[in-house]
């Protein structure tokens, strides 16, 4: 088995209410590979955390589900990585079609698995893998819940129509969500790297709100409190929220191994306060994805930080209905 069955508190029963799905996929990662190893590295690092949290008063274990799915996707990812490398050199359309077809298969299979758990009355959390993996889970959530918005923490807008010809690229995830899934709103926080196409698309779309890193820092430099900024962010979110957390939304000193690091970003405590403020504002977390955690051989820092963000996302999701 590629990762331990239990996370966080290995002595307690796995919580049956939250289904945690690992997706070892980084085929479309365009700068640095390795995020497919994120779930197993996070699981290994989880033995280091004390799971108790006094605000939520929860001290239960959370474990990965869908092991058969994990193994199947891991093999598909391994088979497709050399195809992607060849495509980047040759731009061969047959290779591109193979990548797009495999990506579509991933999203359909993941949507089916997530919908199964949702129909059983569970909530779901996704652990990537690159950011493109979020699509199937968010689509499944849209079939279960009528109205929800997305809190998207990321260094990038991820609003490209496609990237390198790949429709379901990590750089296109939120464009695909907005165009193909019925969500109430998209609020992106910490963004600091984007192209003109993405900027103009966001500016012209009524559902999209962008709190760029520059916008946040300008407010802080002008003596606005961080709480004021958080309140403004929350005002763009509806009652029900899906959290899509790309680890590169954090300052890269916290995640130096991530695939596309960008200077700037949220500090750990800033992210922690923003996430906790969702429940404090009487909103509900319907589910989440945590993506782009990439372990480095010389350090366990990336997975340690990722594991602590994952722990908080689990607590928020479990506490939303209790």
Secondary structure, 3 states (H helix, E strand, C coil): CCCCCCECCCCCCECCCEEEEEECCCCCCCCCCCHHHHHHHHHHHHHHCCCCECCCCECCEECEECHHHHHHHHHHHHHHHHHHHHHHHHCCHHHHHHHHHHHHHHHHHHHHHHHHHHHCCCEEEEEECCHHHHHHHHHHHHHHCCCCEEEEECCECCCCCCECCECCCCCCHHHHHHHHCCCCEEEEECCCECCHHHHHHHHHCCCEEEECHHHHHHHHHCCCCHHHHHHHHHHCCCCEEEEEEEHHHECCCCCCCCCCCCCCCECHHHHHHHHHHHHHCCCEEEEEEEECCCCECCECHHHHHHHHHHHHHHHHHHHCCC
